[in-house]
Amino acid sequence: MAGVEADSVEVVESGGQGGEHGSYVVTVRTPAGFSAEFRVTDAVRVEVLTQRAVAQFTAYGQLGDGNYRLVLVRDGSSTDLVASARLGESGVVAGDVLSLVVMDPQVDG
């Protein structure tokens, strides 16, 4: 059966929101403000997109090592996303902006 795998996430090299096989594009941002677009489906788990985004940004030196989670940023407010939930269940739609947030506790030196 042809189509996009349930946990398929790919980096979008050139802009575009249109999708194939029910896929769509979301933007993921780092704490430092770097961003990349990823093509996903509603069936992709939040943790899969998080892992793919962290790998992408780390590979380009745009993100340091650490534990990260995703939050949905919409209308000036952010909503925590549950790692085991699927994007569709979390209310994520085409064009949404998701931000990586450090999960590790902040320690003063």
Secondary structure, DSSP 8 states (H G I E B T S, - for coil): --S--TT--EEESS-----STT-EEEEEE-TTS-EEEEEE-TTSBHHHHHHHHHHHHHHTTSS-SS-EEEEEEETTEEEE--TTSBTTTTT--TT-EEEEEE-S-----
